[in-house]
Amino acid sequence: MQIDPQQQPAATSYKLLTNLIVPRPIAWVTSVGPENNLNLAPFSFFNALSAEPVILGFSVGRHEDGRPRDTAVNIRQRGEFVVHLVTEDFMPAMNISAADFPPEMSEAEICGLPTLPSQRVAVPRLADVLVSMECRLHSHQALGPNTLILGEVLLFHVADALLGERMHIKDWNPVGRMGSPATYCHTQDRFEWPRLSYADWLEQKNTD
Ligand SMILES: Cc1cc2nc3c(=O)[nH]c(=O)nc-3n(C[C@H](O)[C@H](O)[C@H](O)COP(=O)(O)O)c2cc1C
């Protein structure tokens, strides 16, 4: 079947896109609002984009009534934010923080999540998550009604338990978002598939 997104409502394309491109990581973002309130919300249109400079990106849509989501407003105003990664123990809080609270309410407080001051940005970070990244706004771009936020990571916070000489990858199990609206996956089921150079490929081909 072929589907032309121009020929169907955006909501149908959204469902198709978000059910096809899976699993997606979840950026759980703190930002500071106009009244200095701390905002927290999850975004799964999210990924790592560059290691030099260190850039991550996520896309923020609008509320159903057309208002821009608080995260986009705050980041455009303040130019700073913190991205946290979500492990399963934080699913209940992550889910509550996605509710459409009024801008002046702090989702972190509502969820009972303690925060700490950040070091490189004025936006507090969640104290108990395993990984957080302090970010400065690199640039933003309108994509129709959405705002693509690109952030430069100024400081990583990674729990000591995850780091030795190398990262303990097997102990790092952030959840993934599967089909919308509310399906997720674990990330423990892994397999190795070594990369090939062209020379490796030629050698393999000639020995076949
Ligand atoms: C797992 C998950 C992922 C989400 N991903 C996105 C996303 O990528 N973009 C978006 O605009 N909203 C996304 N949402 C919805 C927002 O989190 C929600 O609208 C939230 O209220 C926005 O908060 P804010 O107005 O404080 O920014 C997601 C919700 C959940 C539960």
PDBQT file of the ligand as one rigid body, heavy atoms in Angstrom, charges set to zero:
ROOT
HETATM    1  C1  LIG A 301       6.030   9.602  25.983  1.00  0.00    +0.000 C 
HETATM    2  C2  LIG A 301       5.510  10.911  25.449  1.00  0.00    +0.000 A 
HETATM    3  C3  LIG A 301       6.154  11.522  24.394  1.00  0.00    +0.000 A 
HETATM    4  C4  LIG A 301       5.699  12.752  23.901  1.00  0.00    +0.000 A 
HETATM    5  N1  LIG A 301       6.343  13.307  22.847  1.00  0.00    +0.000 NA
HETATM    6  C5  LIG A 301       5.959  14.513  22.396  1.00  0.00    +0.000 A 
HETATM    7  C6  LIG A 301       6.675  15.131  21.324  1.00  0.00    +0.000 A 
HETATM    8  O1  LIG A 301       7.642  14.598  20.780  1.00  0.00    +0.000 OA
HETATM    9  N2  LIG A 301       6.258  16.365  20.925  1.00  0.00    +0.000 N 
HETATM   10  C7  LIG A 301       5.208  16.999  21.539  1.00  0.00    +0.000 A 
HETATM   11  O2  LIG A 301       4.890  18.126  21.166  1.00  0.00    +0.000 OA
HETATM   12  N3  LIG A 301       4.520  16.434  22.554  1.00  0.00    +0.000 NA
HETATM   13  C8  LIG A 301       4.881  15.219  23.001  1.00  0.00    +0.000 A 
HETATM   14  N4  LIG A 301       4.207  14.653  24.046  1.00  0.00    +0.000 N 
HETATM   15  C9  LIG A 301       3.123  15.401  24.695  1.00  0.00    +0.000 C 
HETATM   16  C10 LIG A 301       3.681  16.473  25.645  1.00  0.00    +0.000 C 
HETATM   17  O3  LIG A 301       4.532  15.900  26.624  1.00  0.00    +0.000 OA
HETATM   18  C11 LIG A 301       2.496  17.152  26.377  1.00  0.00    +0.000 C 
HETATM   19  O4  LIG A 301       1.710  17.837  25.418  1.00  0.00    +0.000 OA
HETATM   20  C12 LIG A 301       2.912  18.112  27.467  1.00  0.00    +0.000 C 
HETATM   21  O5  LIG A 301       1.758  18.567  28.148  1.00  0.00    +0.000 OA
HETATM   22  C13 LIG A 301       3.660  19.322  26.954  1.00  0.00    +0.000 C 
HETATM   23  O6  LIG A 301       4.003  20.071  28.084  1.00  0.00    +0.000 OA
HETATM   24  P1  LIG A 301       4.393  21.606  28.085  1.00  0.00    +0.000 P 
HETATM   25  O7  LIG A 301       3.171  22.382  27.597  1.00  0.00    +0.000 OA
HETATM   26  O8  LIG A 301       4.687  21.835  29.527  1.00  0.00    +0.000 OA
HETATM   27  O9  LIG A 301       5.567  21.770  27.183  1.00  0.00    +0.000 OA
HETATM   28  C14 LIG A 301       4.595  13.382  24.513  1.00  0.00    +0.000 A 
HETATM   29  C15 LIG A 301       3.932  12.767  25.588  1.00  0.00    +0.000 A 
HETATM   30  C16 LIG A 301       4.386  11.539  26.038  1.00  0.00    +0.000 A 
HETATM   31  C17 LIG A 301       3.663  10.864  27.177  1.00  0.00    +0.000 C 
ENDROOT
TORSDOF 0
